[in-house]
Amino acid sequence: MYEANIFRFRSLTLLVALVASAFGVTCHGEDTTPETDGEIWNRGVDLYRAGNHTNALAVLKPLILSKTHGVRASELVGAIEFAEGLKRGGEGTEKPLASLESAASDFQLALRSNPTDPRMNRNLTRAMDRLPELREQAHVEKVMKALGQQD
């Protein structure tokens, strides 16, 4: 009985250590070095490719300020937010508008590094072209809500 409890305890300890290491948590006071920008970028891209856009955004947004990966991070964050804004079309206009405004801001930030890049210009234009219509729809929804859906 005593050996069975020790075995369960060791198994549980091993399981906790494996789960913790999978999430980047260290056990037993191990000395860890912070991730480099390249490692953060790779982790964010892996999350993006796996379809986990929420966590990819959480990983990549702080990388926008990086000197080495900032432009690429801005482009990818903008692309994710642009896609999310298009997907949220049936949820009213507030969330899609916020996503597309954020995407346009990220694309603009990326464009500052190379103002003549046609791809970056096209990305910014795609996001900006949708904003006036969404802003008008959001305004109409707000007014209709304030008036209680009266004509």
Contact map, one row per residue, 1 for C-alpha under 8 A:
1111100000000000000000000000000000000000000000000000000000000000000000000000000000000000000000000000000000000000000000000000000000000000000000000000000
1111110000000000000000000000000000000000000000000000000000000000000000000000000000000000000000000000000000000000000000000000000000000000000000000000000
1111111000000000000000000000000000000000000000000000000000000000000000000000000000000000000000000000000000000000000000000000000000000000000000000000000
1111111100000000000000000000000000000000000000000000000000000000000000000000000000000000000000000000000000000000000000000000000000000000000000000000000
1111111110000000000000000000000000000000000000000000000000000000000000000000000000000000000000000000000000000000000000000000000000000000000000000000000
0111111111000000000000000000000000000000000000000000000000000000000000000000000000000000000000000000000000000000000000000000000000000000000000000000000
0011111111100000000000000000000000000000000000000000000000000000000000000000000000000000000000000000000000000000000000000000000000000000000000000000000
0001111111110000000000000000000000000000000000000000000000000000000000000000000000000000000000000000000000000000000000000000000000000000000000000000000
0000111111111000000000000000000000000000000000000000000000000000000000000000000000000000000000000000000000000000000000000000000000000000000000000000000
0000011111111100000000000000000000000000000000000000000000000000000000000000000000000000000000000000000000000000000000000000000000000000000000000000000
0000001111111110000000000000000000000000000000000000000000000000000000000000000000000000000000000000000000000000000000000000000000000000000000000000000
0000000111111111000000000000000000000000000000000000000000000000000000000000000000000000000000000000000000000000000000000000000000000000000000000000000
0000000011111111100000000000000000000000000000000000000000000000000000000000000000000000000000000000000000000000000000000000000000000000000000000000000
0000000001111111110000000000000000000000000000000000000000000000000000000000000000000000000000000000000000000000000000000000000000000000000000000000000
0000000000111111111000000000000000000000000000000000000000000000000000000000000000000000000000000000000000000000000000000000000000000000000000000000000
0000000000011111111100000000000000000000000000000000000000000000000000000000000000000000000000000000000000000000000000000000000000000000000000000000000
0000000000001111111110000010000000000000000000000000000000000000000000000000000000000000000000000000000000000000000000000000000000000000000000000000000
0000000000000111111111000000000000000000000000000000000000000000000000000000000000000000000000000000000000000000000000000000000000000000000000000000000
0000000000000011111111100000000000000000000000000000000000000000000000000000000000000000000000000000000000000000000000000000000000000000000000000000000
0000000000000001111111111110000000000000000000000000000000000000000000000000000000000000000000000000000000000000000000000000000000000000000000000000000
0000000000000000111111111100000000000000000000000000000000000000000000000000000000000000000000000000000000000000000000000000000000000000000000000000000
0000000000000000011111111000000000000000000000000000000000000000000000000000000000000000000000000000000000000000000000000000000000000000000000000000000
0000000000000000001111111000000000000000000000000000000000000000000000000000000000000000000000000000000000000000000000000000000000000000000000000000000
0000000000000000000111111100000000000000000000000000000000000000000000000000000000000000000000000000000000000000000000000000000000000000000000000000000
0000000000000000000111111110000000000000000000000000000000000000000000000000000000000000000000000000000000000000000000000000000000000000000000000000000
0000000000000000000110011111110100000000000000000000000000000000000000000000000000000000000000000000000000000000000000000000000000000000000000000000000
0000000000000000100100001111110000000000000000000000000000000000000000000000000000000000000000000000000000000000000000000000000000000000000000000000000
0000000000000000000000000111110000000000000000000000000000000000000000000000000000000000000000000000000000000000000000000000000000000000000000000000000
0000000000000000000000000111111000000000000000000000000000000000000000000000000000000000000000000000000000000000000000000000000000000000000000000000000
0000000000000000000000000111111100000000000000000000000000000000000000000000000000000000000000000000000000000000000000000000000000000000000000000000000
0000000000000000000000000000111110000000000000000000000000000000000000000000000000000000000000000000000000000000000000000000000000000000000000000000000
0000000000000000000000000100011111000000000000000000000000000000000000000000000000000000000000000000000000000000000000000000000000000000000000000000000
0000000000000000000000000000001111100000000000000000000000000000000000000000000000000000000000000000000000000000000000000000000000000000000000000000000
0000000000000000000000000000000111110000000000000000000000000000000000000000000000000000000000000000000000000000000000000000000000000000000000000000000
0000000000000000000000000000000011111111000000000000000000000000000000000000000000000000000000000000000000000000000000000000000000000000000000000000000
0000000000000000000000000000000001111111000000000000000000000000000000000000000000000000000000000000000000000000000000000000000000000000000000000000000
0000000000000000000000000000000000111111100000000000000000000010010110000000000000000000000000000000000000000000000000000000000000000000000000000000000
0000000000000000000000000000000000111111110000000000000000000000000010000000000000000000000000000000000000000000000000000000000000000000000000000000000
0000000000000000000000000000000000111111111000000000000000000000000000000000000000000000000000000000000000000000000000000000000000000000000000000000000
0000000000000000000000000000000000111111111100000000000000110010000000000000000000000000000000000000000000000000000000000000000000000000000000000000000
0000000000000000000000000000000000001111111110000000000000110010000010001000000000000000000000000000000000000000000000000000000000000000000000000000000
0000000000000000000000000000000000000111111111000000000000000000000000000000000000000000000000000000000000000000000000000000000000000000000000000000000
0000000000000000000000000000000000000011111111100000000100100000000000000000000000000000000000000000000000000000000000000000000000000000000000000000000
0000000000000000000000000000000000000001111111110000001110110000000000000000000000000000000000000000000000000000000000000000000000000000000000000000000
0000000000000000000000000000000000000000111111111000000100000000000000000000000000000000000000000000000000000000000000000000000000000000000000000000000
0000000000000000000000000000000000000000011111111100000100000000000000000000000000000000000000000000000000000000000000000000000000000000000000000000000
0000000000000000000000000000000000000000001111111111101100000000000000000000000000000000000000000000000000000000000000000000000000000000000000000000000
0000000000000000000000000000000000000000000111111111100100000000000000000000000000000000000000000000000000000000000000000000000000000000000000000000000
0000000000000000000000000000000000000000000011111111000000000000000000000000000000000000000000000000000000000000000000000000000000000000000000000000000
0000000000000000000000000000000000000000000001111111000000000000000000000000000000000000000000000000000000000000000000000000000000000000000000000000000
0000000000000000000000000000000000000000000000111111100000000000000000000000000000000000000000000000000000000000000000000000000000000000000000000000000
0000000000000000000000000000000000000000000000111111111100000000000000000000000000000000000000000000000000000000000000000000000000000000000000000000000
0000000000000000000000000000000000000000000000110011111110000000000000000000000100000000000000000000000000000000000000000000000000000000000000000000000
0000000000000000000000000000000000000000000000000001111111000000000000000000000000000000000000000000000000000000000000000000000000000000000000000000000
0000000000000000000000000000000000000000000100100001111111100000000000000000000000000000000000000000000000000000000000000000000000000000000000000000000
0000000000000000000000000000000000000000001111110001111111110000000000000000000000000000000000000000000000000000000000000000000000000000000000000000000
0000000000000000000000000000000000000000000100000000111111111000000000000000100100000000000000000000000000000000000000000000000000000000000000000000000
0000000000000000000000000000000000000000000000000000011111111100000000000000000000000000000000000000000000000000000000000000000000000000000000000000000
0000000000000000000000000000000000000001101100000000001111111110000000000000000000000000000000000000000000000000000000000000000000000000000000000000000
0000000000000000000000000000000000000001100100000000000111111111000000001000100000000000000000000000000000000000000000000000000000000000000000000000000
0000000000000000000000000000000000000000000000000000000011111111000000001100100000000000000000000000000000000000000000000000000000000000000000000000000
0000000000000000000000000000000000000000000000000000000001111111110000000000000000000000000000000000000000000000000000000000000000000000000000000000000
0000000000000000000000000000000000001001100000000000000000111111110011001000000000000000000000000000000000000000000000000000000000000000000000000000000
0000000000000000000000000000000000000000000000000000000000011111110011111100000000000000000000000000000000000000000000000000000000000000000000000000000
0000000000000000000000000000000000000000000000000000000000000111111001000000000000000000000000000000000000000000000000000000000000000000000000000000000
0000000000000000000000000000000000001000000000000000000000000111111111000000000000000000000000000000000000000000000000000000000000000000000000000000000
0000000000000000000000000000000000000000000000000000000000000000111111000000000000000000000000000000000000000000000000000000000000000000000000000000000
0000000000000000000000000000000000001000000000000000000000000000011111100000000000000000000000000000000000000000000000000000000000000000000000000000000
0000000000000000000000000000000000001100100000000000000000000011011111111000000000000000000000000000000000000000000000000000000000000000000000000000000
0000000000000000000000000000000000000000000000000000000000000011111111111100000000000000000000000000000000000100000000000000000000000000000000000000000
0000000000000000000000000000000000000000000000000000000000000001000111111110000000000000000000000000000000001100100000000000000000000000000000000000000
0000000000000000000000000000000000000000000000000000000000000001000011111111000000000000000000000000000000000100000000000000000000000000000000000000000
0000000000000000000000000000000000000000100000000000000000011011000011111111100000000000000000000000000000000000000000000000000000000000000000000000000
0000000000000000000000000000000000000000000000000000000000001001000001111111110000000000000000000000000001101100000000000000000000000000000000000000000
0000000000000000000000000000000000000000000000000000000000000000000000111111111000000000000000000000000001100100000000010000000000000000000000000000000
0000000000000000000000000000000000000000000000000000000000000000000000011111111100000000000000000000000000000000000000000000000000000000000000000000000
0000000000000000000000000000000000000000000000000000000010011000000000001111111110000000000000000000001001000000000000000000000000000000000000000000000
0000000000000000000000000000000000000000000000000000000000000000000000000111111111000000000000000000011111100000000000000000000000000000000000000000000
0000000000000000000000000000000000000000000000000000000000000000000000000011111111100000000000000000001000000000000000000000000000000000000000000000000
0000000000000000000000000000000000000000000000000000100010000000000000000001111111110000000000000000001000000000000000000000000000000000000000000000000
0000000000000000000000000000000000000000000000000000000000000000000000000000111111111000000000000011011000000000000000000000000000000000000000000000000
0000000000000000000000000000000000000000000000000000000000000000000000000000011111111100000000000011001100000000000000000000001000000000000000000000000
0000000000000000000000000000000000000000000000000000000000000000000000000000001111111110000000000000000000000000000000000000000000000000000000000000000
0000000000000000000000000000000000000000000000000000000000000000000000000000000111111111000000010010000000000000000000000000000000000000000000000000000
0000000000000000000000000000000000000000000000000000000000000000000000000000000011111111100000111111000000000000000000000000000000000000000000000000000
0000000000000000000000000000000000000000000000000000000000000000000000000000000001111111100000010000000000000000000000000000000000000000000000000000000
0000000000000000000000000000000000000000000000000000000000000000000000000000000000111111110000010000000000000000000000000000000000000000000000000000000
0000000000000000000000000000000000000000000000000000000000000000000000000000000000011111111100110000000000000000000000000000000000000000000000000000000
0000000000000000000000000000000000000000000000000000000000000000000000000000000000001111111110010000000000000000000000000000000000000000000000000000000
0000000000000000000000000000000000000000000000000000000000000000000000000000000000000011111100000000000000000000000000000000000000000000000000000000000
0000000000000000000000000000000000000000000000000000000000000000000000000000000000000001111111110000000000000000000000000000000000000000000000000000000
0000000000000000000000000000000000000000000000000000000000000000000000000000000000000001111111110000000000000000000000000000000000000000010000000000000
0000000000000000000000000000000000000000000000000000000000000000000000000000000000000000101111111000000000000000000000000000000000000110110000000000000
0000000000000000000000000000000000000000000000000000000000000000000000000000000000000000001111111100000000000000000000000000000000000000010000000000000
0000000000000000000000000000000000000000000000000000000000000000000000000000000000001001001111111110000000000000000000000000000000000000000000000000000
0000000000000000000000000000000000000000000000000000000000000000000000000000000000011111101111111111000000000000000000000000000000000100000000000000000
0000000000000000000000000000000000000000000000000000000000000000000000000000000000001000000011111111100000000000000000000000000000100110010000000000000
0000000000000000000000000000000000000000000000000000000000000000000000000000000000001000000001111111110000000000000000000000000000000000000000000000000
0000000000000000000000000000000000000000000000000000000000000000000000000000000011011000000000111111111000000000000000000000000000000000000000000000000
0000000000000000000000000000000000000000000000000000000000000000000000000000000011001000000000011111111100000000000000000000001101100000000000000000000
0000000000000000000000000000000000000000000000000000000000000000000000000000000000000000000000001111111110000000000000000000001100100000000000000000000
0000000000000000000000000000000000000000000000000000000000000000000000000000010010000000000000000111111111000000000000000000000000000000000000000000000
0000000000000000000000000000000000000000000000000000000000000000000000000000111111000000000000000011111111100000000000000000001000000000000000000000000
0000000000000000000000000000000000000000000000000000000000000000000000000000010001000000000000000001111111110000000000000001001100000000000000000000000
0000000000000000000000000000000000000000000000000000000000000000000000000000010000000000000000000000111111111000000000000000000000000000000000000000000
0000000000000000000000000000000000000000000000000000000000000000000000000110110000000000000000000000011111111100000000000000000000000000000000000000000
0000000000000000000000000000000000000000000000000000000000000000000000000110010000000000000000000000001111111110000000010011000000000000000000000000000
0000000000000000000000000000000000000000000000000000000000000000000000000000000000000000000000000000000111111111000000000001000000000000000000000000000
0000000000000000000000000000000000000000000000000000000000000000000000100100000000000000000000000000000011111111100000000000000000000000000000000000000
0000000000000000000000000000000000000000000000000000000000000000000001110110000000000000000000000000000001111111110000010000000000000000000000000000000
0000000000000000000000000000000000000000000000000000000000000000000000000000000000000000000000000000000000111111111110011000000000000000000000000000000
0000000000000000000000000000000000000000000000000000000000000000000000000000000000000000000000000000000000011111111000000000000000000000000000000000000
0000000000000000000000000000000000000000000000000000000000000000000000100000000000000000000000000000000000001111111000000000000000000000000000000000000
0000000000000000000000000000000000000000000000000000000000000000000000000000000000000000000000000000000000000111111110000000000000000000000000000000000
0000000000000000000000000000000000000000000000000000000000000000000000000000000000000000000000000000000000000011111110011000000000000000000000000000000
0000000000000000000000000000000000000000000000000000000000000000000000000000000000000000000000000000000000000010011111001000000000000000000000000000000
0000000000000000000000000000000000000000000000000000000000000000000000000000000000000000000000000000000000000010011111111000000000000000000000000000000
0000000000000000000000000000000000000000000000000000000000000000000000000000000000000000000000000000000000000000000111111100000000000000000000000000000
0000000000000000000000000000000000000000000000000000000000000000000000000000000000000000000000000000000000000000000011111110000000000000000000000000000
0000000000000000000000000000000000000000000000000000000000000000000000000010000000000000000000000000000000100110001011111111000000000000000000000000000
0000000000000000000000000000000000000000000000000000000000000000000000000000000000000000000000000000000000000010001111111111100000000000000000000000000
0000000000000000000000000000000000000000000000000000000000000000000000000000000000000000000000000000000000000000000001111111110000000000000000000000000
0000000000000000000000000000000000000000000000000000000000000000000000000000000000000000000000000000000000100000000000111111111000000000000000000000000
0000000000000000000000000000000000000000000000000000000000000000000000000000000000000000000000000000000100110000000000011111111100000000000000000000000
0000000000000000000000000000000000000000000000000000000000000000000000000000000000000000000000000000000000000000000000001111111110000000000000000000000
0000000000000000000000000000000000000000000000000000000000000000000000000000000000000000000000000000000000000000000000000111111111000000000000000000000
0000000000000000000000000000000000000000000000000000000000000000000000000000000001000000000000000001101100000000000000000011111111100000000000000000000
0000000000000000000000000000000000000000000000000000000000000000000000000000000000000000000000000001100100000000000000000001111111110000000000000000000
0000000000000000000000000000000000000000000000000000000000000000000000000000000000000000000000000000000000000000000000000000111111110000000000000000000
0000000000000000000000000000000000000000000000000000000000000000000000000000000000000000000000000001000000000000000000000000011111111100000000000000000
0000000000000000000000000000000000000000000000000000000000000000000000000000000000000000000000001001100000000000000000000000001111111110000000000000000
0000000000000000000000000000000000000000000000000000000000000000000000000000000000000000000000000000000000000000000000000000000111111111000000000000000
0000000000000000000000000000000000000000000000000000000000000000000000000000000000000000000000000000000000000000000000000000000001111111100000000000000
0000000000000000000000000000000000000000000000000000000000000000000000000000000000000000000010011000000000000000000000000000000001111111110000000000000
0000000000000000000000000000000000000000000000000000000000000000000000000000000000000000000010001000000000000000000000000000000000111111111000000000000
0000000000000000000000000000000000000000000000000000000000000000000000000000000000000000000000000000000000000000000000000000000000011111111100000000000
0000000000000000000000000000000000000000000000000000000000000000000000000000000000000000000010000000000000000000000000000000000000001111111110000000000
0000000000000000000000000000000000000000000000000000000000000000000000000000000000000000000111001000000000000000000000000000000000000111111111000000000
0000000000000000000000000000000000000000000000000000000000000000000000000000000000000000000000000000000000000000000000000000000000000011111111100000000
0000000000000000000000000000000000000000000000000000000000000000000000000000000000000000000000000000000000000000000000000000000000000001111111110000000
0000000000000000000000000000000000000000000000000000000000000000000000000000000000000000000000000000000000000000000000000000000000000000111111111000000
0000000000000000000000000000000000000000000000000000000000000000000000000000000000000000000000000000000000000000000000000000000000000000011111111100000
0000000000000000000000000000000000000000000000000000000000000000000000000000000000000000000000000000000000000000000000000000000000000000001111111110000
0000000000000000000000000000000000000000000000000000000000000000000000000000000000000000000000000000000000000000000000000000000000000000000111111111110
0000000000000000000000000000000000000000000000000000000000000000000000000000000000000000000000000000000000000000000000000000000000000000000011111111100
0000000000000000000000000000000000000000000000000000000000000000000000000000000000000000000000000000000000000000000000000000000000000000000001111111100
0000000000000000000000000000000000000000000000000000000000000000000000000000000000000000000000000000000000000000000000000000000000000000000000111111110
0000000000000000000000000000000000000000000000000000000000000000000000000000000000000000000000000000000000000000000000000000000000000000000000011111110
0000000000000000000000000000000000000000000000000000000000000000000000000000000000000000000000000000000000000000000000000000000000000000000000011111111
0000000000000000000000000000000000000000000000000000000000000000000000000000000000000000000000000000000000000000000000000000000000000000000000010011111
0000000000000000000000000000000000000000000000000000000000000000000000000000000000000000000000000000000000000000000000000000000000000000000000000000111
